Amino acid sequence: MKIIESSKIKEKAYIEKLESGLTIIIVPKQGTKKKYVIWGTHFGSIDNKFIEPNTNEEVVVPDGIAHFLEHKMFEQKSGINSLDTLMALGVDANAYTTNDHTAYLFESTDNFYEALDELMDYVQNPYYTDENVEKEKGIIGQEIKMYDDDPGWQLYMNALDCLYKENPIKIDVAGSVESISGINKELLYKCYNTFYNPANMVLVVSGDFKPEEILEEIKSRLIPKEVHGEIKRFYPEREVEINKKHKETEMEVSKPLFMIGFKDINKAQSSEEAIKKHIAIEILLNMLCGKSSKLYKKMYDEGVLLSQPDLDYEFTDLYAHVLISGQSNEPQKFQDEFNKTIKEYKENFDENYFNRIKKKVYGDYVCEYNNIADVARMFLADYFKGLNAFDYIEQYDTVTPEYTKQILTEVFDEKNEIMSIVNPK
């Protein structure tokens, strides 16, 4: 196995690529009681147009099919739901779909190998019928309507609508009631056979394992499958301009919700640059409106902010943006003060404050690596982005005040800024 190591936090990850194309990542954590497994495929809500490797046929599928397929994976031919089986074993099991991948997971202290049997069985044995697909449409239709009534989700989707014109990230992960009506068992099997091929998947385990032993346990549970070539996917070109500056809606909320977004139009040219930029943006967000920032204290004392805003940076090859969200009596006042603070830091960058926040963010990273669930999810998501999760720690010292100020100027540009607001009815 290939071994990658972080000298700073003294952690190792063992990586094995099998003949089938499946990548297995093992992150040993000696002395931990819990064990965590996550098995993901590089198939998300944005993958709605592709060429099937075996036939070279161009395929267009309905929006929401990756999420629909995730729901159907638990149903077995026997009539038993695998999620119920896993819960009966006393493990915490789940699954999720994002823009670029789908994942199946569980965390346990006992019955680990019994749960691994079940996980690896249901992910490798899909069972779709006309009847169970039609039944699922009603269930997912209710889930879609539930999210339509979720103020936080609508705030986020409206922000994406402001940031992007044609980008498939604007597609709701679950699709729409109309789009899922076009899903049938043939399309589900087509997507499964294309994207659930081992060559398009990665399995990460974290816990108190001997790497060689857990590797053999995983290999013994794999069903042989023919390796197919790379999946060609069709995406629009990366957009430069934002779609609109502002979007407001009214919902059942007690006080206005807001989300400020900045579109990052400069695509990182390497994995090293992507990680370096991510670290710099996390430091900047904490400097600008983190818990110890002057802006947060001022806005909280004046009653403009009810709590610390959520701070996020999302990026792939297809898109990248910064999001700042929270609840405020005066969203516009907070945005004005936030932009004023950005301008002040562009003119006078406080290096002492930068160094203090940099240490704080470093500490947050170290805590994440100490959590078996966090580290496994990081390795999975970063693998699909072509990144090594340990590089966040290893590259930390390369993020200088000068570089961070450059990122502040490039990313936090008012011409690329949007605002989404959900007001009380």
NORZI-V6532 format. One record per run of one state. SS is the DSSP state (h for helix, s for strand, l for the rest). FROM is the first residue (numbers start at 1). LEN is the number of residues. Records with the same first field share a line. If there is no record, write none. Layout:
SS = FROM-LEN + FROM-LEN
This chain:
l = 1-1 + 7-4 + 18-5 + 29-6 + 42-7 + 53-4 + 61-4 + 73-2 + 76-5 + 89-3 + 98-4 + 109-3 + 125-5 + 149-2 + 164-4 + 171-6 + 181-4 + 196-2 + 208-3 + 221-11 + 234-12 + 252-5 + 264-7 + 290-4 + 302-3 + 306-4 + 316-4 + 329-2 + 348-3 + 370-2 + 385-6 + 395-1 + 399-2 + 412-2 + 425-1
s = 2-5 + 11-7 + 23-6 + 35-7 + 49-4 + 57-4 + 75-1 + 81-1 + 92-6 + 102-7 + 201-7 + 232-2 + 246-6 + 257-7 + 305-1 + 310-6 + 320-9 + 417-8
h = 65-8 + 82-7 + 112-13 + 130-19 + 151-13 + 168-3 + 177-4 + 185-11 + 198-3 + 211-10 + 271-19 + 294-8 + 331-17 + 351-19 + 372-13 + 391-4 + 396-3 + 401-11 + 414-3
